[in-house]
């Protein structure tokens, strides 16, 4: 089973949109997901900077800014 993590930041409207998509898709597929604020950790803030939201599947970066739904679903179906 896969684990999705959405790297976010408070006040990010793109993050809110992405979380809505991730929540919907993961619920449909029965995949667990979590959200992590990059500003809570200096290393994460340095790594991701302004390139958020970032989507990780099983700890590996899958994409950023906007969910590519078909590609995201295919990755979770593997």
C-alpha positions as CSV (number, residue, x, y, z in Angstrom):
1,X,0.0,0.0,0.0
2,X,1.3,3.5,-0.9
3,X,1.6,6.5,1.4
4,X,1.2,10.0,0.0
5,X,2.7,13.1,1.6
6,X,1.8,16.6,0.5
7,X,4.5,19.2,1.4
8,X,2.6,22.5,2.2
9,X,2.9,25.9,3.8
10,X,0.3,27.8,5.8
11,X,-1.6,30.4,3.7
12,X,-0.8,28.7,0.4
13,X,-3.9,28.6,-1.8
14,X,-2.3,26.2,-4.3
15,X,-1.7,23.9,-1.3
16,X,-5.4,24.0,-0.3
17,X,-6.4,23.1,-3.9
18,X,-3.9,20.3,-4.1
19,X,-5.0,18.9,-0.7
20,X,-8.5,18.8,-2.0
21,X,-7.5,16.8,-5.0
22,X,-5.2,14.4,-3.0
23,X,-8.0,13.9,-0.4
24,X,-10.5,13.0,-3.1
25,X,-8.2,10.7,-5.1
26,X,-6.7,8.9,-2.1
27,X,-10.2,8.4,-0.6
28,X,-11.4,6.8,-3.9
29,X,-8.3,4.5,-4.0
30,X,-8.1,3.7,-0.3
31,X,-4.6,5.3,0.0
32,X,-3.5,7.0,3.2
33,X,-2.0,10.5,3.0
34,X,-0.6,13.2,5.2
35,X,0.3,16.8,5.1
36,X,3.7,18.3,6.2
37,X,4.4,22.0,6.7
38,X,7.8,22.8,5.1
39,X,8.2,25.8,7.4
40,X,8.2,23.6,10.5
41,X,11.6,22.2,9.5
42,X,14.6,24.3,8.2
43,X,15.8,21.4,6.1
44,X,12.5,20.9,4.4
45,X,12.1,24.7,3.9
46,X,15.6,24.7,2.3
47,X,14.8,21.7,0.1
48,X,11.4,22.7,-1.2
49,X,11.5,26.5,-0.8
50,X,8.7,28.1,-2.9
51,X,8.2,25.0,-5.0
52,X,5.2,23.9,-3.0
53,X,2.9,22.0,-2.9
54,X,5.1,19.0,-3.5
55,X,3.7,15.5,-3.7
56,X,5.6,12.5,-2.4
57,X,4.6,8.9,-3.0
58,X,6.3,6.5,-0.6
59,X,8.8,9.3,0.2
60,X,9.8,9.9,-3.4
61,X,9.0,13.2,-5.1
62,X,6.2,12.6,-7.7
63,X,5.4,16.2,-8.7
64,X,4.7,19.7,-7.6
65,X,2.4,22.7,-7.8
66,X,-0.6,20.9,-9.3
67,X,-1.8,17.2,-9.3
68,X,-1.6,15.6,-12.7
69,X,-4.5,13.4,-11.9
70,X,-4.1,10.6,-14.5
71,X,-0.4,10.3,-13.8
72,X,-1.0,10.4,-10.0
73,X,-3.7,7.7,-10.2
74,X,-1.4,5.5,-12.3
75,X,1.4,5.8,-9.8
76,X,-0.9,4.8,-7.0
77,X,-2.3,1.8,-8.9
78,X,1.1,0.2,-9.2
